[in-house]
């Protein structure tokens, strides 16, 4: 649609540098899709162009009309190298998108389990990864598991995807205050709480540092 976009699609590094040198806006957004050159590079999985654009100051947080940025696009298309580079450059790993879905849960929903590990900071050569089993009950930086994070957001699809992958409903947060079900109840995530309660697990669990079950929280 623009000379810059065409150069990105064709992976013409030299032309990109010339255009940017002439003052072309690196974060120009397509009027039709809202995509930026960085988002296009992430979608194509063109790691060298993505790095070039980042080196030249492209904004990682710019979102298109669907609420997607370079990170969410790279996750969706399974562009592991691009995701890794975005993380290295300070891109936010786990955040809530405009659709109310976390990037971590999106990785699981879309079958990008290896992306979930990468986002969570897990290493590719971990024992669990080598054994061929993708962990779903690891603790993220905020002390919660992916299931807890999705329950807190009310991300029903994420909850369902993680349960299908074997996530434990009775897991307690690192601070000893929450389970996935208590977080859903605390944040009034009715549908997510219903899905979790239907597993038959966790309804009567009172985490040691709160001593409140999901039913107690819902009754308040």
Secondary structure, 3 states (H helix, E strand, C coil): CCHHHHHHHCCCHHHHHHHHHCCCCCCCCCCCCCCCHHHHHHHHCCHHHHHHHHHCCCCCCCCCCCCCCHHHHHHHCCCHHHHHHHHHCCCCCCCECCCCCEHHHHHHHCCCHHHHHHHCCCCCCCHHHHCCCCCCCCECCCCCEHHHHHHHHCCHHHHHHHHHCCCCCCCCCCCCCCCHHHHHHHCCCHHHHHHHHCCCCCCCCCCCCCCCCHHHHHHC
